Amino acid sequence: MTTKGIMKTILIIICVWAWGLFFWFSSAMANDYNKAMTGHVITQTIQGNSIDSSVFEAEIQKITHKFSLDMISAFEKHLPSILDSISAQLRAEADKTYKCALQSDEYKNKDCK
């Protein structure tokens, strides 16, 4: 086996290992689909067969979709807090602008110069 072949094998093993760890620590690891996918990839790698990249693309799309739904839920849950924070910051900036406008040119504090 050539050095290039050994490096390719090592790279595939590391990718499969990292992918396995990702599913191991993710909350979705309990379902049978992820176990079947991980088992398929590991089996194909051990047998030396090439793995179609469309499998990985489909997995990335699935993960992205799940992440999008989770983010939407998080925004929906925390949006009032986010909007309160933004409105407080905008009020503080408006107050600063108004206070600076009230000060004369001879006397301006360090924030208004």
Biopython code that builds the backbone (N, CA, C, O; Angstrom):
import numpy as np
from Bio.PDB.StructureBuilder import StructureBuilder

atoms = [
    (1, "MET", "N", (0.854, -1.168, 0.000)),
    (1, "MET", "CA", (0.000, 0.000, 0.000)),
    (1, "MET", "C", (0.904, 1.236, 0.000)),
    (1, "MET", "O", (1.902, 1.281, 0.719)),
    (2, "THR", "N", (0.555, 2.219, -0.795)),
    (2, "THR", "CA", (1.366, 3.423, -0.898)),
    (2, "THR", "C", (1.074, 4.367, 0.256)),
    (2, "THR", "O", (0.102, 4.201, 0.994)),
    (3, "THR", "N", (1.934, 5.353, 0.390)),
    (3, "THR", "CA", (1.758, 6.350, 1.449)),
    (3, "THR", "C", (0.458, 7.121, 1.246)),
    (3, "THR", "O", (-0.235, 7.452, 2.208)),
    (4, "LYS", "N", (0.136, 7.400, -0.002)),
    (4, "LYS", "CA", (-1.101, 8.122, -0.307)),
    (4, "LYS", "C", (-2.316, 7.285, 0.094)),
    (4, "LYS", "O", (-3.289, 7.825, 0.620)),
    (5, "GLY", "N", (-2.271, 6.004, -0.142)),
    (5, "GLY", "CA", (-3.367, 5.113, 0.232)),
    (5, "GLY", "C", (-3.513, 5.003, 1.734)),
    (5, "GLY", "O", (-4.627, 4.960, 2.257)),
    (6, "ILE", "N", (-2.383, 4.957, 2.431)),
    (6, "ILE", "CA", (-2.412, 4.879, 3.896)),
    (6, "ILE", "C", (-3.002, 6.165, 4.471)),
    (6, "ILE", "O", (-3.824, 6.120, 5.386)),
    (7, "MET", "N", (-2.584, 7.302, 3.936)),
    (7, "MET", "CA", (-3.096, 8.589, 4.415)),
    (7, "MET", "C", (-4.601, 8.706, 4.161)),
    (7, "MET", "O", (-5.346, 9.219, 4.996)),
    (8, "LYS", "N", (-5.032, 8.220, 2.993)),
    (8, "LYS", "CA", (-6.451, 8.267, 2.662)),
    (8, "LYS", "C", (-7.244, 7.389, 3.635)),
    (8, "LYS", "O", (-8.313, 7.787, 4.100)),
    (9, "THR", "N", (-6.730, 6.215, 3.937)),
    (9, "THR", "CA", (-7.393, 5.312, 4.880)),
    (9, "THR", "C", (-7.467, 5.938, 6.271)),
    (9, "THR", "O", (-8.505, 5.892, 6.931)),
    (10, "ILE", "N", (-6.355, 6.521, 6.703)),
    (10, "ILE", "CA", (-6.335, 7.168, 8.018)),
    (10, "ILE", "C", (-7.331, 8.326, 8.063)),
    (10, "ILE", "O", (-8.040, 8.501, 9.054)),
    (11, "LEU", "N", (-7.383, 9.109, 6.999)),
    (11, "LEU", "CA", (-8.313, 10.235, 6.930)),
    (11, "LEU", "C", (-9.759, 9.748, 6.994)),
    (11, "LEU", "O", (-10.578, 10.344, 7.693)),
    (12, "ILE", "N", (-10.076, 8.698, 6.288)),
    (12, "ILE", "CA", (-11.430, 8.150, 6.305)),
    (12, "ILE", "C", (-11.774, 7.647, 7.704)),
    (12, "ILE", "O", (-12.876, 7.882, 8.198)),
    (13, "ILE", "N", (-10.836, 6.959, 8.335)),
    (13, "ILE", "CA", (-11.081, 6.451, 9.693)),
    (13, "ILE", "C", (-11.325, 7.594, 10.662)),
    (13, "ILE", "O", (-12.224, 7.514, 11.498)),
    (14, "ILE", "N", (-10.533, 8.660, 10.560)),
    (14, "ILE", "CA", (-10.702, 9.815, 11.446)),
    (14, "ILE", "C", (-12.057, 10.481, 11.202)),
    (14, "ILE", "O", (-12.743, 10.862, 12.151)),
    (15, "CYS", "N", (-12.441, 10.622, 9.934)),
    (15, "CYS", "CA", (-13.730, 11.241, 9.617)),
    (15, "CYS", "C", (-14.885, 10.404, 10.162)),
    (15, "CYS", "O", (-15.826, 10.937, 10.749)),
    (16, "VAL", "N", (-14.806, 9.098, 9.962)),
    (16, "VAL", "CA", (-15.864, 8.225, 10.460)),
    (16, "VAL", "C", (-15.901, 8.264, 11.984)),
    (16, "VAL", "O", (-16.980, 8.284, 12.576)),
    (17, "TRP", "N", (-14.748, 8.274, 12.614)),
    (17, "TRP", "CA", (-14.674, 8.337, 14.075)),
    (17, "TRP", "C", (-15.287, 9.634, 14.590)),
    (17, "TRP", "O", (-16.070, 9.619, 15.540)),
    (18, "ALA", "N", (-14.930, 10.766, 13.959)),
    (18, "ALA", "CA", (-15.469, 12.066, 14.376)),
    (18, "ALA", "C", (-16.979, 12.119, 14.146)),
    (18, "ALA", "O", (-17.727, 12.635, 14.977)),
    (19, "TRP", "N", (-17.411, 11.585, 13.017)),
    (19, "TRP", "CA", (-18.833, 11.559, 12.707)),
    (19, "TRP", "C", (-19.572, 10.708, 13.736)),
    (19, "TRP", "O", (-20.651, 11.083, 14.195)),
    (20, "GLY", "N", (-19.000, 9.581, 14.094)),
    (20, "GLY", "CA", (-19.582, 8.722, 15.112)),
    (20, "GLY", "C", (-19.672, 9.414, 16.460)),
    (20, "GLY", "O", (-20.679, 9.306, 17.160)),
    (21, "LEU", "N", (-18.601, 10.132, 16.822)),
    (21, "LEU", "CA", (-18.628, 10.877, 18.082)),
    (21, "LEU", "C", (-19.708, 11.948, 18.071)),
    (21, "LEU", "O", (-20.388, 12.174, 19.072)),
    (22, "PHE", "N", (-19.856, 12.602, 16.929)),
    (22, "PHE", "CA", (-20.880, 13.635, 16.814)),
    (22, "PHE", "C", (-22.255, 13.049, 17.095)),
    (22, "PHE", "O", (-23.033, 13.626, 17.854)),
    (23, "PHE", "N", (-22.558, 11.911, 16.492)),
    (23, "PHE", "CA", (-23.856, 11.293, 16.721)),
    (23, "PHE", "C", (-23.961, 10.707, 18.122)),
    (23, "PHE", "O", (-25.049, 10.647, 18.695)),
    (24, "TRP", "N", (-22.849, 10.282, 18.664)),
    (24, "TRP", "CA", (-22.869, 9.723, 20.015)),
    (24, "TRP", "C", (-23.281, 10.786, 21.027)),
    (24, "TRP", "O", (-24.070, 10.517, 21.933)),
    (25, "PHE", "N", (-22.743, 12.002, 20.868)),
    (25, "PHE", "CA", (-23.019, 13.066, 21.819)),
    (25, "PHE", "C", (-24.248, 13.899, 21.466)),
    (25, "PHE", "O", (-24.697, 14.717, 22.268)),
    (26, "SER", "N", (-24.785, 13.694, 20.279)),
    (26, "SER", "CA", (-25.970, 14.467, 19.914)),
    (26, "SER", "C", (-27.203, 13.854, 20.565)),
    (26, "SER", "O", (-27.216, 12.675, 20.918)),
    (27, "SER", "N", (-28.199, 14.644, 20.711)),
    (27, "SER", "CA", (-29.423, 14.171, 21.373)),
    (27, "SER", "C", (-30.209, 13.211, 20.489)),
    (27, "SER", "O", (-31.056, 12.471, 20.989)),
    (28, "ALA", "N", (-29.944, 13.210, 19.190)),
    (28, "ALA", "CA", (-30.703, 12.377, 18.269)),
    (28, "ALA", "C", (-30.111, 10.976, 18.106)),
    (28, "ALA", "O", (-30.587, 10.207, 17.271)),
    (29, "MET", "N", (-29.100, 10.634, 18.873)),
    (29, "MET", "CA", (-28.430, 9.348, 18.697)),
    (29, "MET", "C", (-29.327, 8.175, 19.024)),
    (29, "MET", "O", (-29.059, 7.064, 18.568)),
    (30, "ALA", "N", (-30.359, 8.371, 19.779)),
    (30, "ALA", "CA", (-31.178, 7.260, 20.246)),
    (30, "ALA", "C", (-32.016, 6.622, 19.144)),
    (30, "ALA", "O", (-32.452, 5.482, 19.303)),
    (31, "ASN", "N", (-32.257, 7.310, 18.041)),
    (31, "ASN", "CA", (-33.146, 6.703, 17.058)),
    (31, "ASN", "C", (-32.399, 5.735, 16.137)),
    (31, "ASN", "O", (-31.178, 5.804, 15.994)),
    (32, "ASP", "N", (-33.145, 4.855, 15.534)),
    (32, "ASP", "CA", (-32.581, 3.776, 14.726)),
    (32, "ASP", "C", (-31.958, 4.272, 13.425)),
    (32, "ASP", "O", (-31.025, 3.653, 12.913)),
    (33, "TYR", "N", (-32.460, 5.376, 12.887)),
    (33, "TYR", "CA", (-31.922, 5.900, 11.637)),
    (33, "TYR", "C", (-30.441, 6.238, 11.776)),
    (33, "TYR", "O", (-29.633, 5.853, 10.931)),
    (34, "ASN", "N", (-30.089, 6.944, 12.821)),
    (34, "ASN", "CA", (-28.695, 7.323, 13.013)),
    (34, "ASN", "C", (-27.809, 6.109, 13.259)),
    (34, "ASN", "O", (-26.672, 6.066, 12.787)),
    (35, "LYS", "N", (-28.315, 5.127, 13.989)),
    (35, "LYS", "CA", (-27.545, 3.905, 14.203)),
    (35, "LYS", "C", (-27.319, 3.174, 12.883)),
    (35, "LYS", "O", (-26.227, 2.668, 12.624)),
    (36, "ALA", "N", (-28.345, 3.123, 12.063)),
    (36, "ALA", "CA", (-28.219, 2.448, 10.767)),
    (36, "ALA", "C", (-27.231, 3.174, 9.863)),
    (36, "ALA", "O", (-26.421, 2.537, 9.189)),
    (37, "MET", "N", (-27.293, 4.506, 9.845)),
    (37, "MET", "CA", (-26.371, 5.289, 9.002)),
    (37, "MET", "C", (-24.928, 5.119, 9.467)),
    (37, "MET", "O", (-24.028, 4.907, 8.654)),
    (38, "THR", "N", (-24.717, 5.212, 10.757)),
    (38, "THR", "CA", (-23.364, 5.059, 11.293)),
    (38, "THR", "C", (-22.842, 3.661, 11.018)),
    (38, "THR", "O", (-21.686, 3.491, 10.631)),
    (39, "GLY", "N", (-23.689, 2.661, 11.217)),
    (39, "GLY", "CA", (-23.287, 1.286, 10.937)),
    (39, "GLY", "C", (-22.960, 1.076, 9.472)),
    (39, "GLY", "O", (-22.004, 0.372, 9.144)),
    (40, "HIS", "N", (-23.738, 1.676, 8.593)),
    (40, "HIS", "CA", (-23.490, 1.556, 7.153)),
    (40, "HIS", "C", (-22.143, 2.158, 6.768)),
    (40, "HIS", "O", (-21.359, 1.541, 6.046)),
    (41, "VAL", "N", (-21.886, 3.355, 7.253)),
    (41, "VAL", "CA", (-20.632, 4.027, 6.913)),
    (41, "VAL", "C", (-19.440, 3.238, 7.454)),
    (41, "VAL", "O", (-18.448, 3.054, 6.748)),
    (42, "ILE", "N", (-19.528, 2.776, 8.686)),
    (42, "ILE", "CA", (-18.426, 2.016, 9.274)),
    (42, "ILE", "C", (-18.219, 0.711, 8.510)),
    (42, "ILE", "O", (-17.082, 0.330, 8.232)),
    (43, "THR", "N", (-19.303, 0.029, 8.172)),
    (43, "THR", "CA", (-19.194, -1.229, 7.430)),
    (43, "THR", "C", (-18.552, -1.015, 6.070)),
    (43, "THR", "O", (-17.664, -1.768, 5.670)),
    (44, "GLN", "N", (-19.002, 0.012, 5.361)),
    (44, "GLN", "CA", (-18.452, 0.282, 4.035)),
    (44, "GLN", "C", (-16.980, 0.664, 4.115)),
    (44, "GLN", "O", (-16.192, 0.288, 3.247)),
    (45, "THR", "N", (-16.608, 1.403, 5.144)),
    (45, "THR", "CA", (-15.211, 1.804, 5.314)),
    (45, "THR", "C", (-14.342, 0.596, 5.623)),
    (45, "THR", "O", (-13.248, 0.463, 5.073)),
    (46, "ILE", "N", (-14.811, -0.279, 6.490)),
    (46, "ILE", "CA", (-14.044, -1.478, 6.842)),
    (46, "ILE", "C", (-13.890, -2.384, 5.627)),
    (46, "ILE", "O", (-12.831, -2.980, 5.429)),
    (47, "GLN", "N", (-14.938, -2.495, 4.811)),
    (47, "GLN", "CA", (-14.881, -3.342, 3.624)),
    (47, "GLN", "C", (-14.058, -2.710, 2.512)),
    (47, "GLN", "O", (-13.741, -3.375, 1.525)),
    (48, "GLY", "N", (-13.713, -1.459, 2.654)),
    (48, "GLY", "CA", (-12.901, -0.782, 1.648)),
    (48, "GLY", "C", (-13.703, -0.232, 0.487)),
    (48, "GLY", "O", (-13.126, 0.183, -0.518)),
    (49, "ASN", "N", (-15.008, -0.221, 0.603)),
    (49, "ASN", "CA", (-15.863, 0.331, -0.448)),
    (49, "ASN", "C", (-15.919, 1.843, -0.320)),
    (49, "ASN", "O", (-15.803, 2.399, 0.772)),
    (50, "SER", "N", (-16.097, 2.492, -1.456)),
    (50, "SER", "CA", (-16.223, 3.947, -1.397)),
    (50, "SER", "C", (-17.634, 4.303, -0.936)),
    (50, "SER", "O", (-18.597, 3.587, -1.211)),
    (51, "ILE", "N", (-17.728, 5.404, -0.244)),
    (51, "ILE", "CA", (-19.011, 5.867, 0.264)),
    (51, "ILE", "C", (-19.462, 7.021, -0.614)),
    (51, "ILE", "O", (-18.725, 7.981, -0.834)),
    (52, "ASP", "N", (-20.675, 6.910, -1.105)),
    (52, "ASP", "CA", (-21.223, 7.938, -1.978)),
    (52, "ASP", "C", (-21.364, 9.247, -1.209)),
    (52, "ASP", "O", (-21.893, 9.267, -0.098)),
    (53, "SER", "N", (-20.894, 10.324, -1.797)),
    (53, "SER", "CA", (-20.935, 11.612, -1.102)),
    (53, "SER", "C", (-22.360, 12.121, -0.917)),
    (53, "SER", "O", (-22.605, 12.987, -0.078)),
    (54, "SER", "N", (-23.295, 11.592, -1.690)),
    (54, "SER", "CA", (-24.687, 12.037, -1.524)),
    (54, "SER", "C", (-25.235, 11.640, -0.155)),
    (54, "SER", "O", (-26.136, 12.293, 0.371)),
    (55, "VAL", "N", (-24.686, 10.563, 0.421)),
    (55, "VAL", "CA", (-25.101, 10.158, 1.765)),
    (55, "VAL", "C", (-24.734, 11.253, 2.760)),
    (55, "VAL", "O", (-25.539, 11.628, 3.612)),
    (56, "PHE", "N", (-23.512, 11.759, 2.642)),
    (56, "PHE", "CA", (-23.072, 12.820, 3.554)),
    (56, "PHE", "C", (-23.830, 14.115, 3.303)),
    (56, "PHE", "O", (-24.154, 14.844, 4.241)),
    (57, "GLU", "N", (-24.110, 14.399, 2.037)),
    (57, "GLU", "CA", (-24.862, 15.608, 1.714)),
    (57, "GLU", "C", (-26.266, 15.553, 2.314)),
    (57, "GLU", "O", (-26.759, 16.545, 2.852)),
    (58, "ALA", "N", (-26.901, 14.388, 2.219)),
    (58, "ALA", "CA", (-28.236, 14.233, 2.794)),
    (58, "ALA", "C", (-28.194, 14.385, 4.309)),
    (58, "ALA", "O", (-29.101, 14.969, 4.901)),
    (59, "GLU", "N", (-27.154, 13.866, 4.936)),
    (59, "GLU", "CA", (-27.015, 13.995, 6.382)),
    (59, "GLU", "C", (-26.810, 15.449, 6.788)),
    (59, "GLU", "O", (-27.393, 15.920, 7.765)),
    (60, "ILE", "N", (-25.979, 16.151, 6.031)),
    (60, "ILE", "CA", (-25.746, 17.577, 6.313)),
    (60, "ILE", "C", (-27.055, 18.350, 6.179)),
    (60, "ILE", "O", (-27.359, 19.205, 7.011)),
    (61, "GLN", "N", (-27.828, 18.055, 5.140)),
    (61, "GLN", "CA", (-29.108, 18.734, 4.961)),
    (61, "GLN", "C", (-30.059, 18.431, 6.106)),
    (61, "GLN", "O", (-30.770, 19.319, 6.575)),
    (62, "LYS", "N", (-30.078, 17.186, 6.559)),
    (62, "LYS", "CA", (-30.943, 16.801, 7.677)),
    (62, "LYS", "C", (-30.534, 17.530, 8.953)),
    (62, "LYS", "O", (-31.386, 18.038, 9.682)),
    (63, "ILE", "N", (-29.232, 17.579, 9.220)),
    (63, "ILE", "CA", (-28.730, 18.259, 10.415)),
    (63, "ILE", "C", (-29.022, 19.753, 10.338)),
    (63, "ILE", "O", (-29.415, 20.367, 11.330)),
    (64, "THR", "N", (-28.828, 20.335, 9.157)),
    (64, "THR", "CA", (-29.101, 21.764, 8.970)),
    (64, "THR", "C", (-30.571, 22.068, 9.207)),
    (64, "THR", "O", (-30.910, 23.068, 9.840)),
    (65, "HIS", "N", (-31.436, 21.214, 8.705)),
    (65, "HIS", "CA", (-32.875, 21.414, 8.899)),
    (65, "HIS", "C", (-33.234, 21.343, 10.381)),
    (65, "HIS", "O", (-33.987, 22.180, 10.881)),
    (66, "LYS", "N", (-32.700, 20.354, 11.078)),
    (66, "LYS", "CA", (-32.970, 20.211, 12.511)),
    (66, "LYS", "C", (-32.433, 21.417, 13.278)),
    (66, "LYS", "O", (-33.096, 21.927, 14.182)),
    (67, "PHE", "N", (-31.226, 21.876, 12.915)),
    (67, "PHE", "CA", (-30.646, 23.047, 13.558)),
    (67, "PHE", "C", (-31.515, 24.283, 13.311)),
    (67, "PHE", "O", (-31.717, 25.092, 14.217)),
    (68, "SER", "N", (-32.024, 24.428, 12.092)),
    (68, "SER", "CA", (-32.884, 25.570, 11.767)),
    (68, "SER", "C", (-34.141, 25.562, 12.624)),
    (68, "SER", "O", (-34.543, 26.597, 13.156)),
    (69, "LEU", "N", (-34.759, 24.396, 12.757)),
    (69, "LEU", "CA", (-35.963, 24.304, 13.582)),
    (69, "LEU", "C", (-35.660, 24.606, 15.047)),
    (69, "LEU", "O", (-36.452, 25.257, 15.730)),
    (70, "ASP", "N", (-34.506, 24.129, 15.527)),
    (70, "ASP", "CA", (-34.118, 24.418, 16.909)),
    (70, "ASP", "C", (-33.873, 25.907, 17.119)),
    (70, "ASP", "O", (-34.250, 26.462, 18.151)),
    (71, "MET", "N", (-33.241, 26.553, 16.141)),
    (71, "MET", "CA", (-32.983, 27.993, 16.247)),
    (71, "MET", "C", (-34.286, 28.788, 16.225)),
    (71, "MET", "O", (-34.426, 29.766, 16.959)),
    (72, "ILE", "N", (-35.226, 28.381, 15.399)),
    (72, "ILE", "CA", (-36.521, 29.063, 15.350)),
    (72, "ILE", "C", (-37.216, 28.952, 16.704)),
    (72, "ILE", "O", (-37.790, 29.923, 17.198)),
    (73, "SER", "N", (-37.159, 27.770, 17.293)),
    (73, "SER", "CA", (-37.770, 27.586, 18.614)),
    (73, "SER", "C", (-37.089, 28.462, 19.666)),
    (73, "SER", "O", (-37.752, 29.053, 20.519)),
    (74, "ALA", "N", (-35.756, 28.539, 19.596)),
    (74, "ALA", "CA", (-35.018, 29.365, 20.554)),
    (74, "ALA", "C", (-35.365, 30.836, 20.378)),
    (74, "ALA", "O", (-35.569, 31.549, 21.361)),
    (75, "PHE", "N", (-35.435, 31.296, 19.125)),
    (75, "PHE", "CA", (-35.810, 32.687, 18.892)),
    (75, "PHE", "C", (-37.226, 32.953, 19.380)),
    (75, "PHE", "O", (-37.492, 33.990, 19.988)),
    (76, "GLU", "N", (-38.119, 32.034, 19.119)),
    (76, "GLU", "CA", (-39.504, 32.207, 19.549)),
    (76, "GLU", "C", (-39.586, 32.295, 21.072)),
    (76, "GLU", "O", (-40.374, 33.069, 21.614)),
    (77, "LYS", "N", (-38.775, 31.506, 21.748)),
    (77, "LYS", "CA", (-38.801, 31.495, 23.211)),
    (77, "LYS", "C", (-38.154, 32.750, 23.801)),
    (77, "LYS", "O", (-38.639, 33.288, 24.796)),
    (78, "HIS", "N", (-37.057, 33.218, 23.191)),
    (78, "HIS", "CA", (-36.276, 34.313, 23.770)),
    (78, "HIS", "C", (-36.474, 35.655, 23.073)),
    (78, "HIS", "O", (-35.826, 36.634, 23.441)),
    (79, "LEU", "N", (-37.343, 35.723, 22.088)),
    (79, "LEU", "CA", (-37.523, 36.969, 21.347)),
    (79, "LEU", "C", (-37.941, 38.145, 22.220)),
    (79, "LEU", "O", (-37.421, 39.241, 22.012)),
    (80, "PRO", "N", (-38.845, 37.990, 23.181)),
    (80, "PRO", "CA", (-39.179, 39.145, 24.034)),
    (80, "PRO", "C", (-37.950, 39.701, 24.756)),
    (80, "PRO", "O", (-37.800, 40.918, 24.861)),
    (81, "SER", "N", (-37.083, 38.840, 25.248)),
    (81, "SER", "CA", (-35.867, 39.299, 25.934)),
    (81, "SER", "C", (-34.937, 40.016, 24.963)),
    (81, "SER", "O", (-34.345, 41.043, 25.294)),
    (82, "ILE", "N", (-34.817, 39.463, 23.763)),
    (82, "ILE", "CA", (-33.946, 40.072, 22.753)),
    (82, "ILE", "C", (-34.472, 41.453, 22.382)),
    (82, "ILE", "O", (-33.704, 42.413, 22.303)),
    (83, "LEU", "N", (-35.784, 41.556, 22.154)),
    (83, "LEU", "CA", (-36.368, 42.850, 21.786)),
    (83, "LEU", "C", (-36.251, 43.854, 22.926)),
    (83, "LEU", "O", (-36.000, 45.033, 22.675)),
    (84, "ASP", "N", (-36.426, 43.418, 24.171)),
    (84, "ASP", "CA", (-36.250, 44.313, 25.314)),
    (84, "ASP", "C", (-34.826, 44.845, 25.373)),
    (84, "ASP", "O", (-34.613, 46.029, 25.637)),
    (85, "SER", "N", (-33.861, 43.985, 25.130)),
    (85, "SER", "CA", (-32.458, 44.396, 25.153)),
    (85, "SER", "C", (-32.171, 45.406, 24.049)),
    (85, "SER", "O", (-31.495, 46.408, 24.283)),
    (86, "ILE", "N", (-32.680, 45.147, 22.850)),
    (86, "ILE", "CA", (-32.460, 46.070, 21.733)),
    (86, "ILE", "C", (-33.127, 47.413, 22.009)),
    (86, "ILE", "O", (-32.530, 48.462, 21.770)),
    (87, "SER", "N", (-34.353, 47.387, 22.509)),
    (87, "SER", "CA", (-35.048, 48.650, 22.767)),
    (87, "SER", "C", (-34.355, 49.437, 23.883)),
    (87, "SER", "O", (-34.304, 50.666, 23.825)),
    (88, "ALA", "N", (-33.822, 48.749, 24.897)),
    (88, "ALA", "CA", (-33.087, 49.433, 25.960)),
    (88, "ALA", "C", (-31.823, 50.090, 25.400)),
    (88, "ALA", "O", (-31.488, 51.216, 25.770)),
    (89, "GLN", "N", (-31.133, 49.393, 24.519)),
    (89, "GLN", "CA", (-29.926, 49.963, 23.918)),
    (89, "GLN", "C", (-30.278, 51.179, 23.050)),
    (89, "GLN", "O", (-29.581, 52.193, 23.092)),
    (90, "LEU", "N", (-31.347, 51.078, 22.273)),
    (90, "LEU", "CA", (-31.764, 52.207, 21.442)),
    (90, "LEU", "C", (-32.182, 53.399, 22.295)),
    (90, "LEU", "O", (-31.885, 54.542, 21.946)),
    (91, "ARG", "N", (-32.872, 53.149, 23.414)),
    (91, "ARG", "CA", (-33.243, 54.241, 24.319)),
    (91, "ARG", "C", (-32.005, 54.915, 24.897)),
    (91, "ARG", "O", (-31.955, 56.141, 24.999)),
    (92, "ALA", "N", (-30.996, 54.112, 25.280)),
    (92, "ALA", "CA", (-29.763, 54.671, 25.840)),
    (92, "ALA", "C", (-29.044, 55.534, 24.806)),
    (92, "ALA", "O", (-28.532, 56.601, 25.145)),
    (93, "GLU", "N", (-28.999, 55.093, 23.563)),
    (93, "GLU", "CA", (-28.358, 55.890, 22.515)),
    (93, "GLU", "C", (-29.137, 57.179, 22.245)),
    (93, "GLU", "O", (-28.540, 58.235, 22.040)),
    (94, "ALA", "N", (-30.465, 57.093, 22.246)),
    (94, "ALA", "CA", (-31.281, 58.295, 22.041)),
    (94, "ALA", "C", (-31.093, 59.278, 23.187)),
    (94, "ALA", "O", (-31.011, 60.483, 22.950)),
    (95, "ASP", "N", (-31.023, 58.793, 24.425)),
    (95, "ASP", "CA", (-30.772, 59.655, 25.584)),
    (95, "ASP", "C", (-29.424, 60.349, 25.461)),
    (95, "ASP", "O", (-29.315, 61.545, 25.730)),
    (96, "LYS", "N", (-28.399, 59.611, 25.058)),
    (96, "LYS", "CA", (-27.060, 60.187, 24.913)),
    (96, "LYS", "C", (-27.059, 61.274, 23.839)),
    (96, "LYS", "O", (-26.479, 62.342, 24.034)),
    (97, "THR", "N", (-27.698, 61.007, 22.723)),
    (97, "THR", "CA", (-27.765, 62.000, 21.640)),
    (97, "THR", "C", (-28.496, 63.256, 22.118)),
    (97, "THR", "O", (-28.062, 64.374, 21.839)),
    (98, "TYR", "N", (-29.592, 63.073, 22.832)),
    (98, "TYR", "CA", (-30.360, 64.219, 23.338)),
    (98, "TYR", "C", (-29.548, 65.021, 24.354)),
    (98, "TYR", "O", (-29.533, 66.250, 24.290)),
    (99, "LYS", "N", (-28.874, 64.349, 25.289)),
    (99, "LYS", "CA", (-28.068, 65.038, 26.296)),
    (99, "LYS", "C", (-26.914, 65.793, 25.653)),
    (99, "LYS", "O", (-26.583, 66.904, 26.068)),
    (100, "CYS", "N", (-26.305, 65.190, 24.643)),
    (100, "CYS", "CA", (-25.206, 65.872, 23.952)),
    (100, "CYS", "C", (-25.710, 67.093, 23.193)),
    (100, "CYS", "O", (-25.010, 68.101, 23.094)),
    (101, "ALA", "N", (-26.924, 67.002, 22.658)),
    (101, "ALA", "CA", (-27.497, 68.144, 21.948)),
    (101, "ALA", "C", (-27.806, 69.288, 22.903)),
    (101, "ALA", "O", (-27.769, 70.448, 22.492)),
    (102, "LEU", "N", (-28.109, 69.001, 24.159)),
    (102, "LEU", "CA", (-28.418, 70.038, 25.139)),
    (102, "LEU", "C", (-27.178, 70.757, 25.650)),
    (102, "LEU", "O", (-27.279, 71.888, 26.127)),
    (103, "GLN", "N", (-26.026, 70.133, 25.561)),
    (103, "GLN", "CA", (-24.800, 70.749, 26.093)),
    (103, "GLN", "C", (-24.275, 71.804, 25.138)),
    (103, "GLN", "O", (-24.362, 71.667, 23.917)),
    (104, "SER", "N", (-23.731, 72.852, 25.719)),
    (104, "SER", "CA", (-23.167, 73.915, 24.882)),
    (104, "SER", "C", (-21.831, 73.452, 24.312)),
    (104, "SER", "O", (-21.261, 72.449, 24.741)),
    (105, "ASP", "N", (-21.348, 74.217, 23.327)),
    (105, "ASP", "CA", (-20.084, 73.856, 22.685)),
    (105, "ASP", "C", (-18.897, 74.040, 23.620)),
    (105, "ASP", "O", (-17.898, 73.333, 23.483)),
    (106, "GLU", "N", (-18.981, 74.998, 24.595)),
    (106, "GLU", "CA", (-17.874, 75.200, 25.524)),
    (106, "GLU", "C", (-17.757, 74.027, 26.496)),
    (106, "GLU", "O", (-16.662, 73.640, 26.902)),
    (107, "TYR", "N", (-18.900, 73.479, 26.854)),
    (107, "TYR", "CA", (-18.881, 72.388, 27.804)),
    (107, "TYR", "C", (-19.491, 71.140, 27.164)),
    (107, "TYR", "O", (-20.707, 71.043, 26.999)),
    (108, "LYS", "N", (-18.654, 70.219, 26.819)),
    (108, "LYS", "CA", (-19.102, 68.922, 26.303)),
    (108, "LYS", "C", (-18.366, 67.848, 27.101)),
    (108, "LYS", "O", (-17.144, 67.902, 27.237)),
    (109, "ASN", "N", (-19.096, 66.887, 27.620)),
    (109, "ASN", "CA", (-18.386, 65.826, 28.328)),
    (109, "ASN", "C", (-17.699, 64.895, 27.320)),
    (109, "ASN", "O", (-17.870, 65.045, 26.110)),
    (110, "LYS", "N", (-16.932, 63.948, 27.824)),
    (110, "LYS", "CA", (-16.090, 63.132, 26.941)),
    (110, "LYS", "C", (-16.898, 62.260, 25.974)),
    (110, "LYS", "O", (-16.387, 61.899, 24.913)),
    (111, "ASP", "N", (-18.125, 61.918, 26.307)),
    (111, "ASP", "CA", (-18.934, 61.090, 25.420)),
    (111, "ASP", "C", (-19.496, 61.872, 24.232)),
    (111, "ASP", "O", (-19.861, 61.284, 23.215)),
    (112, "CYS", "N", (-19.563, 63.205, 24.364)),
    (112, "CYS", "CA", (-20.187, 64.027, 23.335)),
    (112, "CYS", "C", (-19.190, 64.672, 22.386)),
    (112, "CYS", "O", (-19.604, 65.330, 21.431)),
    (113, "LYS", "N", (-17.930, 64.514, 22.606)),
    (113, "LYS", "CA", (-16.944, 65.202, 21.747)),
    (113, "LYS", "C", (-16.734, 64.518, 20.449)),
    (113, "LYS", "O", (-15.939, 64.979, 19.630)),
]
sb = StructureBuilder()
sb.init_structure("model")
sb.init_model(0)
sb.init_chain("A")
sb.init_seg("    ")
for serial, (resi, resn, name, xyz) in enumerate(atoms, 1):
    if name == "N":
        sb.init_residue(resn, " ", resi, " ")
    sb.init_atom(name, np.array(xyz, "f"), 0.0, 1.0, " ", f" {name:<3s}", serial, name[0])
structure = sb.get_structure()
